[in-house]
């Protein structure tokens, strides 16, 4: 069992996931169970890795279909079990269309269509959208359901097929780079310039809990950013702090960000 003080390492909204992950790990260590989780974001992967290291009697590995996968399933097993020969049971849902408008679809259209089938986000991995087809990493046990039921994406008729995970064609994430100077490395200041929104207006969604810093909810507008940090605000998108490049003569800091597109 975890002591109450351990929760101080996590945000309050993460408590339910921490408890669930701890139960998986304890059952693996004590009852010798092998557990394949749903798809986890990088923050959840960090939580599970932390808890597994703390336990010491289990091993864990993550798979998402590609080297750069963001969302991955975890395989948790007793430490005597060799995970090299265990797979995360992933499949590819290939989506195509005979319409030339397929290239106009975006990531949100694909995800919305899947969730519209009554499936939770946790059952869907990364979405690799190309001009003429889309490869969506899904849990193998649900691939048939998606294949049978997905017939439309944003009012566009689509065709589907299920492929083995080794047929995945990943899309390299594109970033729109922006450079500007800031008075400090505060979250609200950099986010204000990144989203081209006034500082007063950017504070509201942060304080309302709609901002994530490295996939962890942050409600403090004065939180300090550093190179490599990823910030997302619900409804506004996501950006990465690519570079902190010295100070101007007026004492402002030069930064370069990349907005995910």
Residue, then its C-alpha position, 0 to 999 in steps of 0.5 A: x500500500x502507498x502512504x499518503x505522502x506518496x501522492x504529493x508527487x502527483x497532481x490530484x487528478x492523477x490519484x485514480x490512475x496512480x491507484x489503478x496502476x499500483x493495483x496492476x503492479x501489485x497483482x503482477x508482483x504477488x499473483x504473477x499476472x501479466x497485464x497489458x494496459x490500454x494506451x497511455x500518454x507519456x505522463x502515464x508511462x512515467x507514472x507506471x515506470x516510477x511505480x514499477x521501479x519503486x516495487x522492484x519485483x516487476x518489469x515493464x515495457x511500452x509499445x506503440x507501433x513505432x520508435x517515436x510513438x507517443x501513446x503506448x501500451x504497457x506490458x507489466x509482468x513479474x521480474x522473472x518473466x522475459x518481456x522480449x517475447x511478449x507483445x502489446x497486441x497492437x494492430x493497424x486500422x487502415x482508413x482510405x476513401x475514394x474521395x479527393x477530399x480525404x487529404x483535407x481531413x485532420x487528426x481531430x476528424x479521425x479521432x472524433x470518428x473513432x470516439x463517435x463509435x462509443x470507444x474510449x480514447x484509451x483504446x486508440x494509439x497514435x494516428x498517422x495521417x497521410x494524404x491518401x490513407x491513414x494508419x491508426x494504431x489500435x488495440x488488437x482486440x478492438x480492430x475488428x469492431x473498428x473495421x466493421x463500424x467505421x464508415x464515415x469520417x467528417x461526413x466523408x465515406x471511408x473504407x477500412x482494413x486491418x493490417x499487422x502492426x509491422x506494416x505501419x507507415x509512421x508520419x513524422x510530426x511537423x512543427x511550425x517554428x516561431x522565434x520571439x523574445x520574452x521577459x521571463x520563462x513563465x508559462x503564461x508569457x511564452x504561451x501568450x506569444x505562442x498562441x497569439x493571445x493576450x496574457x490576461x486571456x491565457x491565464x484563464x484556461x491555465x487556472x481552470x486546469x485546461x493546461x498540461x505541461x509535459x502531459x501533467x496538469x498545471x494550474x500555475x501561470x508562473x510555472x517556469x518552462x525549460x528547453x524541451x518542455x511540451x505545453x498543451x492548452x485545451x482548444x488551442x493546441x500544443x507547442x514545444x519549447x525547442x530552444x532557449x537562445x541567450x539574452x538580448x541587450x534589453x534583458x529579454x530571453x530569445x526562445x524558439x518554439x514549435x507548434x504542432x500542426 
